[in-house]
Amino acid sequence: MEKQRLSCGADELAERVAMLDIDGSNAIQFMSCVRYGDRWYNRTPMSILAMIAGTETYSGGLVWQ
């Protein structure tokens, strides 16, 4: 992850997971996030955690429960 952080010039790189309620359906959003200064950005639609969870690349890291 340090190599990825350095390659994009970010201050910090982190894998995050968010629980979502979308129209009454539960979902998990896996995100690879970067911090520049005091702002965080969702870096990629498909994070390392989403790949481990077995989601398809077109899913954007979203897993329905």
MOPAC internal coordinates of N, CA, C and O (Angstrom, degrees):
PM7 1SCF
backbone

  N    0.0000 0     0.00 0     0.00 0    0    0    0
  C    1.4516 1     0.00 0     0.00 0    1    0    0
  C    1.5266 1   111.00 1     0.00 0    2    1    0
  O    1.2310 1   120.59 1   149.02 1    3    2    1
  N    1.3142 1   116.47 1   -30.98 1    3    2    1
  C    1.4693 1   119.66 1   179.92 1    5    3    2
  C    1.5306 1   110.59 1   -63.27 1    6    5    3
  O    1.2310 1   120.16 1   140.53 1    7    6    5
  N    1.3270 1   117.30 1   -39.47 1    7    6    5
  C    1.4658 1   120.36 1   177.85 1    9    7    6
  C    1.5300 1   110.48 1   -63.89 1   10    9    7
  O    1.2310 1   120.01 1   140.29 1   11   10    9
  N    1.3189 1   117.58 1   -39.71 1   11   10    9
  C    1.4605 1   121.31 1   177.83 1   13   11   10
  C    1.5234 1   110.60 1   -64.50 1   14   13   11
  O    1.2310 1   120.85 1   137.15 1   15   14   13
  N    1.3323 1   115.98 1   -42.85 1   15   14   13
  C    1.4665 1   120.58 1   179.48 1   17   15   14
  C    1.5187 1   110.47 1   -60.51 1   18   17   15
  O    1.2310 1   120.81 1   134.04 1   19   18   17
  N    1.3194 1   116.05 1   -45.96 1   19   18   17
  C    1.4604 1   120.16 1  -179.64 1   21   19   18
  C    1.5296 1   111.68 1   -65.68 1   22   21   19
  O    1.2310 1   120.38 1   142.77 1   23   22   21
  N    1.3463 1   116.89 1   -37.23 1   23   22   21
  C    1.4597 1   119.74 1  -177.54 1   25   23   22
  C    1.5244 1   112.72 1   -66.32 1   26   25   23
  O    1.2310 1   119.97 1   151.13 1   27   26   25
  N    1.3387 1   117.66 1   -28.87 1   27   26   25
  C    1.4644 1   119.32 1   179.18 1   29   27   26
  C    1.5288 1   112.23 1  -102.76 1   30   29   27
  O    1.2310 1   120.23 1  -179.11 1   31   30   29
  N    1.3425 1   117.17 1     0.89 1   31   30   29
  C    1.4583 1   121.32 1   175.67 1   33   31   30
  C    1.5090 1   114.82 1    70.43 1   34   33   31
  O    1.2310 1   120.05 1  -157.37 1   35   34   33
  N    1.3250 1   117.52 1    22.63 1   35   34   33
  C    1.4662 1   121.46 1  -178.09 1   37   35   34
  C    1.5269 1   111.11 1   -80.98 1   38   37   35
  O    1.2310 1   121.19 1   -22.68 1   39   38   37
  N    1.3230 1   115.33 1   157.32 1   39   38   37
  C    1.4628 1   121.28 1   174.35 1   41   39   38
  C    1.5235 1   111.10 1   -77.49 1   42   41   39
  O    1.2310 1   120.65 1   150.26 1   43   42   41
  N    1.3258 1   116.36 1   -29.74 1   43   42   41
  C    1.4676 1   121.23 1  -178.82 1   45   43   42
  C    1.5221 1   109.23 1  -155.55 1   46   45   43
  O    1.2310 1   120.43 1   -32.17 1   47   46   45
  N    1.3184 1   116.79 1   147.83 1   47   46   45
  C    1.4593 1   123.76 1   176.77 1   49   47   46
  C    1.5215 1   106.91 1  -129.71 1   50   49   47
  O    1.2310 1   120.21 1   -47.37 1   51   50   49
  N    1.3366 1   117.20 1   132.63 1   51   50   49
  C    1.4589 1   120.24 1  -177.25 1   53   51   50
  C    1.5252 1   110.74 1  -146.98 1   54   53   51
  O    1.2310 1   120.57 1   -32.80 1   55   54   53
  N    1.3166 1   116.52 1   147.20 1   55   54   53
  C    1.4618 1   123.36 1   172.52 1   57   55   54
  C    1.5281 1   106.72 1   -95.08 1   58   57   55
  O    1.2310 1   120.23 1   -51.09 1   59   58   57
  N    1.3250 1   117.16 1   128.91 1   59   58   57
  C    1.4585 1   122.33 1  -177.98 1   61   59   58
  C    1.5218 1   110.56 1  -129.26 1   62   61   59
  O    1.2310 1   121.42 1   -25.53 1   63   62   61
  N    1.3342 1   114.89 1   154.47 1   63   62   61
  C    1.4604 1   122.24 1   178.17 1   65   63   62
  C    1.5244 1   107.56 1  -129.32 1   66   65   63
  O    1.2310 1   120.71 1   -44.79 1   67   66   65
  N    1.3472 1   116.24 1   135.21 1   67   66   65
  C    1.4659 1   121.17 1   177.83 1   69   67   66
  C    1.5207 1   108.96 1  -127.51 1   70   69   67
  O    1.2310 1   120.57 1   -43.68 1   71   70   69
  N    1.3296 1   116.51 1   136.32 1   71   70   69
  C    1.4588 1   122.19 1   173.99 1   73   71   70
  C    1.5273 1   107.33 1   -87.91 1   74   73   71
  O    1.2310 1   120.53 1   -48.95 1   75   74   73
  N    1.3397 1   116.59 1   131.05 1   75   74   73
  C    1.4570 1   121.90 1  -177.53 1   77   75   74
  C    1.5229 1   111.14 1  -122.05 1   78   77   75
  O    1.2310 1   121.07 1   -30.99 1   79   78   77
  N    1.3211 1   115.56 1   149.01 1   79   78   77
  C    1.4608 1   122.44 1   171.18 1   81   79   78
  C    1.5165 1   105.90 1  -118.48 1   82   81   79
  O    1.2310 1   120.37 1   -71.62 1   83   82   81
  N    1.3276 1   116.91 1   108.38 1   83   82   81
  C    1.4546 1   121.82 1  -177.52 1   85   83   82
  C    1.5239 1   108.52 1  -113.93 1   86   85   83
  O    1.2310 1   120.86 1   -73.89 1   87   86   85
  N    1.3145 1   115.95 1   106.11 1   87   86   85
  C    1.4732 1   121.78 1  -178.55 1   89   87   86
  C    1.5217 1   112.32 1    50.82 1   90   89   87
  O    1.2310 1   120.28 1  -137.28 1   91   90   89
  N    1.3230 1   117.08 1    42.72 1   91   90   89
  C    1.4583 1   121.75 1   177.38 1   93   91   90
  C    1.5172 1   114.83 1    85.51 1   94   93   91
  O    1.2310 1   119.66 1   175.60 1   95   94   93
  N    1.3270 1   118.25 1    -4.40 1   95   94   93
  C    1.4658 1   121.83 1   177.21 1   97   95   94
  C    1.5250 1   109.43 1  -101.74 1   98   97   95
  O    1.2310 1   120.79 1   -41.65 1   99   98   97
  N    1.3255 1   116.09 1   138.35 1   99   98   97
  C    1.4576 1   120.75 1   179.09 1  101   99   98
  C    1.5216 1   110.77 1   -87.56 1  102  101   99
  O    1.2310 1   120.99 1   -38.57 1  103  102  101
  N    1.3156 1   115.72 1   141.43 1  103  102  101
  C    1.4599 1   121.41 1   177.87 1  105  103  102
  C    1.5199 1   108.84 1  -146.37 1  106  105  103
  O    1.2310 1   121.04 1   -20.59 1  107  106  105
  N    1.3169 1   115.62 1   159.41 1  107  106  105
  C    1.4607 1   122.37 1   175.06 1  109  107  106
  C    1.5195 1   107.13 1  -118.55 1  110  109  107
  O    1.2310 1   120.08 1   -49.74 1  111  110  109
  N    1.3372 1   117.46 1   130.26 1  111  110  109
  C    1.4653 1   122.37 1   177.52 1  113  111  110
  C    1.5238 1   108.55 1  -107.48 1  114  113  111
  O    1.2310 1   120.49 1   -60.93 1  115  114  113
  N    1.3261 1   116.66 1   119.07 1  115  114  113
  C    1.4570 1   122.59 1   175.80 1  117  115  114
  C    1.5172 1   108.27 1   -95.49 1  118  117  115
  O    1.2310 1   120.09 1   -50.22 1  119  118  117
  N    1.3383 1   117.43 1   129.78 1  119  118  117
  C    1.4579 1   120.66 1  -175.95 1  121  119  118
  C    1.5231 1   111.35 1  -134.35 1  122  121  119
  O    1.2310 1   121.22 1   -38.82 1  123  122  121
  N    1.3095 1   115.27 1   141.18 1  123  122  121
  C    1.4549 1   122.13 1   169.13 1  125  123  122
  C    1.5250 1   105.13 1  -102.63 1  126  125  123
  O    1.2310 1   120.31 1   -64.56 1  127  126  125
  N    1.3207 1   117.01 1   115.44 1  127  126  125
  C    1.4670 1   121.51 1  -172.27 1  129  127  126
  C    1.5182 1   111.35 1  -116.52 1  130  129  127
  O    1.2310 1   121.26 1   -30.98 1  131  130  129
  N    1.3356 1   115.20 1   149.02 1  131  130  129
  C    1.4614 1   121.01 1   176.14 1  133  131  130
  C    1.5178 1   109.14 1  -124.98 1  134  133  131
  O    1.2310 1   121.61 1   -31.27 1  135  134  133
  N    1.3297 1   114.52 1   148.73 1  135  134  133
  C    1.4671 1   120.00 1   177.85 1  137  135  134
  C    1.5184 1   108.44 1  -115.77 1  138  137  135
  O    1.2310 1   121.22 1   -50.96 1  139  138  137
  N    1.3302 1   115.27 1   129.04 1  139  138  137
  C    1.4613 1   123.38 1   171.08 1  141  139  138
  C    1.5231 1   105.60 1  -119.71 1  142  141  139
  O    1.2310 1   120.36 1   -68.85 1  143  142  141
  N    1.3244 1   116.91 1   111.15 1  143  142  141
  C    1.4628 1   120.10 1  -176.35 1  145  143  142
  C    1.5142 1   110.31 1    65.15 1  146  145  143
  O    1.2310 1   120.26 1    55.32 1  147  146  145
  N    1.3323 1   117.10 1  -124.68 1  147  146  145
  C    1.4712 1   120.41 1  -178.71 1  149  147  146
  C    1.5272 1   112.94 1  -102.23 1  150  149  147
  O    1.2310 1   119.79 1  -166.64 1  151  150  149
  N    1.3478 1   118.01 1    13.36 1  151  150  149
  C    1.4735 1   121.51 1  -179.61 1  153  151  150
  C    1.5250 1   111.61 1  -117.01 1  154  153  151
  O    1.2310 1   121.29 1   -40.81 1  155  154  153
  N    1.3311 1   115.13 1   139.19 1  155  154  153
  C    1.4568 1   122.86 1   176.86 1  157  155  154
  C    1.5238 1   109.66 1  -105.19 1  158  157  155
  O    1.2310 1   120.92 1   -35.17 1  159  158  157
  N    1.3456 1   115.85 1   144.83 1  159  158  157
  C    1.4552 1   122.17 1   178.78 1  161  159  158
  C    1.5197 1   109.36 1  -133.08 1  162  161  159
  O    1.2310 1   120.62 1   -36.27 1  163  162  161
  N    1.3386 1   116.41 1   143.73 1  163  162  161
  C    1.4607 1   121.62 1   173.79 1  165  163  162
  C    1.5248 1   105.98 1   -77.59 1  166  165  163
  O    1.2310 1   120.40 1   -68.85 1  167  166  165
  N    1.3377 1   116.83 1   111.15 1  167  166  165
  C    1.4591 1   122.16 1  -170.77 1  169  167  166
  C    1.5199 1   113.11 1   -75.76 1  170  169  167
  O    1.2310 1   120.16 1   135.28 1  171  170  169
  N    1.3073 1   117.30 1   -44.72 1  171  170  169
  C    1.4544 1   120.07 1  -176.09 1  173  171  170
  C    1.5234 1   109.98 1  -137.52 1  174  173  171
  O    1.2310 1   120.38 1   -28.74 1  175  174  173
  N    1.3222 1   116.89 1   151.26 1  175  174  173
  C    1.4575 1   119.26 1   176.22 1  177  175  174
  C    1.5287 1   112.47 1   -73.37 1  178  177  175
  O    1.2310 1   119.90 1   162.43 1  179  178  177
  N    1.3248 1   117.79 1   -17.57 1  179  178  177
  C    1.4715 1   121.58 1  -178.52 1  181  179  178
  C    1.5220 1   108.80 1  -126.35 1  182  181  179
  O    1.2310 1   120.30 1   -73.01 1  183  182  181
  N    1.3193 1   117.03 1   106.99 1  183  182  181
  C    1.4555 1   120.52 1  -178.01 1  185  183  182
  C    1.5255 1   111.55 1   -91.92 1  186  185  183
  O    1.2310 1   121.03 1   -10.04 1  187  186  185
  N    1.3158 1   115.63 1   169.96 1  187  186  185
  C    1.4667 1   122.02 1   177.33 1  189  187  186
  C    1.5277 1   109.85 1   -60.24 1  190  189  187
  O    1.2310 1   120.03 1   138.63 1  191  190  189
  N    1.3429 1   117.54 1   -41.37 1  191  190  189
  C    1.4692 1   120.65 1   179.73 1  193  191  190
  C    1.5231 1   111.37 1   -63.79 1  194  193  191
  O    1.2310 1   120.30 1   143.04 1  195  194  193
  N    1.3281 1   117.03 1   -36.96 1  195  194  193
  C    1.4692 1   119.51 1   178.63 1  197  195  194
  C    1.5197 1   110.64 1   -65.97 1  198  197  195
  O    1.2310 1   120.39 1   141.45 1  199  198  197
  N    1.3331 1   116.87 1   -38.55 1  199  198  197
  C    1.4659 1   120.05 1   177.55 1  201  199  198
  C    1.5263 1   110.66 1   -63.71 1  202  201  199
  O    1.2310 1   120.52 1   139.72 1  203  202  201
  N    1.3341 1   116.61 1   -40.28 1  203  202  201
  C    1.4689 1   120.94 1   177.93 1  205  203  202
  C    1.5288 1   110.20 1   -63.65 1  206  205  203
  O    1.2310 1   120.61 1   142.84 1  207  206  205
  N    1.3501 1   116.45 1   -37.16 1  207  206  205
  C    1.4652 1   121.03 1   179.52 1  209  207  206
  C    1.5245 1   111.71 1   -73.11 1  210  209  207
  O    1.2310 1   120.23 1   169.01 1  211  210  209
  N    1.3389 1   117.17 1   -10.99 1  211  210  209
  C    1.4578 1   120.88 1   175.45 1  213  211  210
  C    1.5129 1   115.05 1    86.53 1  214  213  211
  O    1.2310 1   119.47 1  -156.01 1  215  214  213
  N    1.3436 1   118.62 1    23.99 1  215  214  213
  C    1.4591 1   119.89 1   178.48 1  217  215  214
  C    1.5219 1   110.19 1   -77.88 1  218  217  215
  O    1.2310 1   120.75 1   -22.43 1  219  218  217
  N    1.3142 1   116.17 1   157.57 1  219  218  217
  C    1.4587 1   121.73 1   176.48 1  221  219  218
  C    1.5310 1   109.13 1   -75.62 1  222  221  219
  O    1.2310 1   120.18 1   -26.60 1  223  222  221
  N    1.3190 1   117.26 1   153.40 1  223  222  221
  C    1.4670 1   120.38 1  -177.26 1  225  223  222
  C    1.5243 1   112.58 1   -63.73 1  226  225  223
  O    1.2310 1   119.63 1   152.51 1  227  226  225
  N    1.3180 1   118.30 1   -27.49 1  227  226  225
  C    1.4662 1   120.61 1   179.86 1  229  227  226
  C    1.5235 1   113.19 1   -82.13 1  230  229  227
  O    1.2310 1   119.61 1   177.29 1  231  230  229
  N    1.3202 1   118.35 1    -2.71 1  231  230  229
  C    1.4610 1   121.31 1  -175.48 1  233  231  230
  C    1.5208 1   112.76 1   -79.70 1  234  233  231
  O    1.2310 1   119.71 1   167.17 1  235  234  233
  N    1.3261 1   118.15 1   -12.83 1  235  234  233
  C    1.4648 1   120.28 1  -179.04 1  237  235  234
  C    1.5128 1   112.47 1    68.29 1  238  237  235
  O    1.2310 1   119.59 1  -156.85 1  239  238  237
  N    1.3218 1   118.39 1    23.15 1  239  238  237
  C    1.4582 1   120.98 1   179.88 1  241  239  238
  C    1.5072 1   114.08 1    78.88 1  242  241  239
  O    1.2310 1   119.94 1  -167.29 1  243  242  241
  N    1.3460 1   117.73 1    12.71 1  243  242  241
  C    1.4578 1   121.80 1  -177.42 1  245  243  242
  C    1.5275 1   109.70 1   -97.65 1  246  245  243
  O    1.2310 1   120.81 1   -53.32 1  247  246  245
  N    1.3347 1   116.06 1   126.68 1  247  246  245
  C    1.4664 1   121.82 1  -179.66 1  249  247  246
  C    1.5321 1   108.04 1  -121.92 1  250  249  247
  O    1.2310 1   120.41 1   -59.14 1  251  250  249
  N    1.3374 1   116.83 1   120.86 1  251  250  249
  C    1.4702 1   121.09 1   178.48 1  253  251  250
  C    1.5209 1   109.27 1   -83.80 1  254  253  251
  O    1.2310 1   121.21 1   -39.16 1  255  254  253
  N    1.3285 1   115.28 1   140.84 1  255  254  253
  C    1.4642 1   120.36 1   179.81 1  257  255  254
  C    1.5066 1   110.39 1   -99.61 1  258  257  255
  O    1.2310 1   120.10 1   180.00 1  259  258  257

